Amino acid sequence: MLEDSEISLTRSPVLTIRAAKHRDLPELNEMIKLLAAHHGDAAVITPEQLERDLFGAMPWITALVAEADGHLLGYAILVPLYKAQEGQRGMDLHHLFVRDGHRGHGIGQHLVDRARETARKAGCGYLSVSAATGNVAAHRFYEQLDFTPRPVTGMRYLQALA
């Protein structure tokens, strides 16, 4: 979860949570960059990479968007997971973002609800999410939505394949 500014915009009367479409790529790419900037990261993703991963020959992610009055107010990105020892599918709620000024109106909760529904329809038995250690607001948000905290143990390693 992001820290909200003092801005609170008027709540739109109709909010639609839906799967991302090709026309959403520029706004979705922009919001990914806003989330990265908030975390002090550089986002180098391009709309072309996003298009490949959402709509290409081998879709890699699922993106849900929150739309009101023809504008995207937030998004969620889901990535498949698998517990091989249990033969159980899952989804990782990899990103959850709501634009500044629109937080606190339930948009994040609606995105999480649709993420759960999407994961269930894909045959998943669980939905996973993580938040930075110091992000207490996010911890509270996810716990209010019945996510159970699971401390991470061990190390995670990475090897470039290029």
HELIX and SHEET records of a PDB file:
HELIX    1   1 HIS A   22  ASP A   24  5                                   3    
HELIX    2   2 LEU A   25  HIS A   38  1                                  14    
HELIX    3   3 PRO A   47  PHE A   55  1                                   9    
HELIX    4   4 ILE A  107  LYS A  121  1                                  15    
HELIX    5   5 VAL A  136  GLN A  144  1                                   9    
SHEET    1   A 5 THR A  16  ALA A  19  0                                        
SHEET    2   A 5 THR A  62  ALA A  68 -1                                        
SHEET    3   A 5 HIS A  71  LYS A  83 -1                                        
SHEET    4   A 5 GLN A  88  VAL A  98 -1                                        
SHEET    5   A 5 TYR A 126  SER A 128  1                                        
END                                                                             
